[in-house]
Amino acid sequence: MKQIWGQTKGLKASQLNRLEKLYRRRVPPEFLITPEVAKELAELSFEIQCQIGLIINRAGKIEYVLVGDHQSILIPELSDYRSGPGRLRGVRCIHTHLDGEPLNQDDFTDLSLLRLDLMAAIGINAQGLPQEVHWAHILPKAVAGQTPYEIQASLAPHQLAIQCDEIIRALEQEMGQFRTPRHREGVERALLISVTNAPRKKALNSLAELDELCISGGIEVVDSVLQLRKEIDPRTLIGSGKLQELAIRALQQEVSLIVFDQDLNPSQIRSIADQIALKVIDRTQLILDIFAQRARSKEGKLQVELAQLKYLLPRLVTKNTAMSRLTGGIGGRGPGETKLEINRRRVRDRIHRLEKELEQVQKHRQTRRRQREQKGVPIISIIGYTNAGKSTLLNTLTHSRVLAESRMFATLDPSSRRLRFPRDMEVLITDTVGFIRDLPKDLVVAFRATLEELESADLLLHVIDISNPRHDEQIQAVEAILEDLDLDGIPRLRALNKKDLLPPDMISQFAERLEGVAICARDRSTLTPLIERMAHLIERTGSNQ
């Protein structure tokens, strides 16, 4: 016999037997539910004083028999039934209401978020017989600010042949007509959420950066929500009521992904994903995903996979809705992509192997560093916030063609080029991975071998995008990371990039306040003062050794 889902404890064997027999029933396509099955449900529900529900597919087969409490039922994971743009779930939910009340908000939320074909509640009278049957369906075209469902006139128990199959087909046909043509195939549409007790300006800046990260990761940002709270909800950050409200909003905007600006712990991801039928990721997971897209070298791929697995390990406690939605796409891709339901031991074994391989990379880098030091070639390492213009500057200085794009983390694998100063001095100049506020700890650990290259630098050239209104925060973030890596003792020079986007008086103010050299990384004619300062500092460093 098939499983009875829900709260079956305390039920008699005869009652369980009657529930199991419901699986043998078939509902003709034109019926919402047959009067006979409605009567059987009402009588049994009245007897046990609990709601009983059925999940019925379009062929009229009963897929799930559910037992709840007096007030509600819990619909199980319907992962076998996939809904998509212009399509419903392919199953409907029919359940009992012991006090004869109409559909409630929980019913409408389940209908909307799960994209059920229909939702219906059978009212029960004082004699335990069915009375009015209340039902509703999703609106084919959801409009922001309006409820995404439509309540239909209630039905008498003998009026249940409503041409159910035709109604569902008509709904899907209409939904297909209203599909927005601007949606790009295969592109995730995201709703960004920030829940914080930080000052509003800081929170907005962080949310704006999350937007940029999404664009860099190939995600279309549809909307963003900022909630300032004195106390953060420990289970869902935003609170269950607000979360359901946002989930319906996401449905109306055909969103497929929720991105939180705050890092979520494993239990929070599970709590949120259990309440909404959408993929949920946090800021760290988004950054890891971008790194997974960018990694090209073997070393880069090893580093990213290690960081991803260390992030995912505590989230592999059980197979759950949060994890099952992440097998692929944003948040679930990467070099050496691993199904997220594999057991923890195998993940630990893989982490151990990756760490061993990266140890060899580290030794190889140390050998190369010693060789460079023996040759006495000074090293300048270009550092800075992601998308500040580091790769562009390297290309202009050395006439190179390193990949340089106006998006976050365009450069992941480090590049080195030789540069000859006017005084016949040759240096090695290297481009490094961009920094970012709250750089995920697992990424810092995984990229240890790469970041250790900075230890042998004679000069750190800190590129700053002064056209970015958040550049002060970005400077602080870079300096904090340098301090964490014990690199704050190495001489530094600030290159104030993108001066072509600012008026001259503002440029001079920035140069004085930030004690840097204003440049346009794309225009070599603006780099002469910077090259002279670099040469002077390298000479001074050499004379002090």
Buried (B, 14 or more C-beta within 10 A) or exposed (E): EEEBBBBBEEBEEEBBEBBBEBBEBEBEBBBBBBBEBBBBBBBBBBBBEBBBBBBBBBEBEBBBBBBBEEEBBBBEEBEEBEBEEBEBBBBBBBBBBBEBEBBEEBBBBBBBBBBBBBBBBBBBEEEBBBBBBBBBBBBBBBEEEEBBBEBBEBBEBEEBBBEBBEBBEEBBEEBEEEEEEEBEEEEBBBBBBBBBEEEEEEBBBBBBBBBBBBEBBBBBBBBBBBBEEEEBBEBBBBBEEBBBBBBBBBBBBBBBBBBBBBBBEBBBBBBBBEBBBBBBBBBBBBBBBBBBBBBEEEBBBBBBBBBBBBBBBEBBEEEBBBBBBBBEBBBBBBBBEBEBEEEEEEBEEBBEEBBEBBEEBBEEBBEEBEEBEEEEBBBBBBBBBBBBBBBBBBBBBBEBEBBBEEBBBBBBBBBBBEBEBEEEBEBBBBBBBBBBBBBBEBBBBBBBBBBBBBEBBBBBBBBBBBBBEBBEBBBEBBBBBBEEBEBEEBBBBBBBBBBBEBEEEBBEEBBEEBEBBBBBBBEEEBBEEBBBBBBEBBBEBEEEE
